[in-house]
Amino acid sequence: MAHYRASESKREQFRRYLEKSGVLDTITSVLVALYEETEKPNNALDFIKLHLGAAGPEPADAEALRMELADLQQKCNLLMEENKELRNRLMQYEQSPEEGAAE
């Protein structure tokens, strides 16, 4: 009997923790939204993930991020190439005075 009460106490503590942190409200609202859907989705778990925000960014956001990434990679490559050219030019100027001093 004492074991039963201990586990009930832990359950109650955990329930209060979930309630205090807003988990119960969030899950309840997602389940209510699923219940109120006129056309039930084929995959309820995907619906829940999407509404909890676990599905990641929206497809439009993901596409915008991909485009931005490609743009930034291109800019990075151009800057690295420019940096390489400038280093080569700098090395030429650093070698020229030494050659002139040797004469």
URBEL-V416516 format. One line per field, one symbol per residue. ss: DSSP state (H for helix, E for strand, C for the rest). phi: phi as a letter, one per 20 degrees, with the letter a starting at -180 (. if undefined). burial: # if it has 16 or more other C-alpha atoms within 10 Angstrom, else .. Layout:
ss=???
phi=???
burial=???
This chain:
ss=CHHHHHHHHHHHHHHHHHHHCCHHHHHHHHHHHHHHCCCCCCCHHHHHHHHHCCCCCCHHHHHHHHHHHHHHHHHHHHHHHHHHHHHHHHHHHHHHHHHHHHC
phi=.fffffffffffffffffffenfffffffffffffeffdfffdfffgfgffenefnffgfffffffffffffffffffffffffffffffffffeffffffff
burial=.............................##..#............##..#....................................................
